[in-house]
């Protein structure tokens, strides 16, 4: 576990990386600082991502010697790093150095580091530092409330209980999945009871919208841990629930299992039945691939979803 001094050191580290690396490149990013993972124009990687991950990784290992590290940029070079999340009795840091790289690149909304501290498959601490606003949301498993910029009363969550009355369920869908024919068909079928929004915000913003009551549920196909486990921990801490499209607990170490995060079990069960199970059949998951190559028949699922 982390001491209060170590928790404070993590905040100091994130704020330093944001100031000295992320915001430095935010103001000075050039075309030569930008690359595309696997040639995918929708999957950006900038020098800011790479340098921020390096600085934060080195700092975290100093704060907690012997800990392991899984980062989005490191995973791009070594996908076997996810094995760390299956290890027992060891601390694992999970980091997205700049969640919302497109927003960072084009200066069009929130972005920033997402960090989780995991032990034995449980998220014990998590941090979201949304930039350029400098909004820091923290979660500690041994504390009652989330905090905003250090204020335990500063982050106001909606009540995550009960079904909405007199209105549709409000859902937020992964932006690539939203345009897939299978999803379009389902959204049309249930348009009288479910109002879907195409996700234009990164996880660091979307999970705040969920906690503040803008959405009743979040729906994703791709589920890399650095994008989701900090937000899931915060949602569950405030009474929300989460499951994959197989109606099983969310796995920390799978990248394509489908995900529903909902205000309560009733909403989750409804969304699972109406959307999750049909989408699992149409799009596939790690445990239920579609097509003989283990991917959806429409081709490379990462490029499409």
C-alpha angles and dihedrals in degrees: 000000000000126000121225088255091055091048090053090048091055091054091049090050094050092047091049092050090048093050101039101034116014100040090037090061092037088068096038107032114144132190091256089059091064129080135170121234110237089348092293109146089203094056107069128186120187135185085251091062093048097045095042091052091050094050094045094044093052091047095049094052089052091050093049112022114208094026122132128231137218116182132172094237093044090050089055087065098035119022091182089078089090087075088077089071090063094055121106132228096010132103116244125192116210115196141181099187093199114013104194099034091171090057089048092049097047099030094234108128147332125336139149148119121329113194134178131183111212131190122178092347094308125112106229099172135014138179134195116189107187114200150237085018093054093228110165118195116184134190126195118179092219094054128078101223139040113242132224115207089339096310113121089200095043099084111069115198125195119243106274095204136096134017121283114261124214096005143069124269108264116222135178117212132199104268098235094044090051092073096046112115092235092055093043089055093050094045089053092047094054100031091120092062105024128051109198126199123196109238110246094160126076121244093267088065101030095058090051089053089052093049092047092052103254090121132033092204143005122220125198138165101194112057112180107171097236089060098049122015096079091051094043091052091052092047094049091046089059095048103275127129135220137193139160124249090270088062088247129126112281111267116224094211105050124091101195113034102115121245138221120186111186141175093243144351094268092058092044092052091049094049091044091055098042101036114004100058095042091047091049088055094046101039104024131223135223089273096036109039120184116223131014096283093061093252134090114285093243090075132255103015094203091059092050105034 
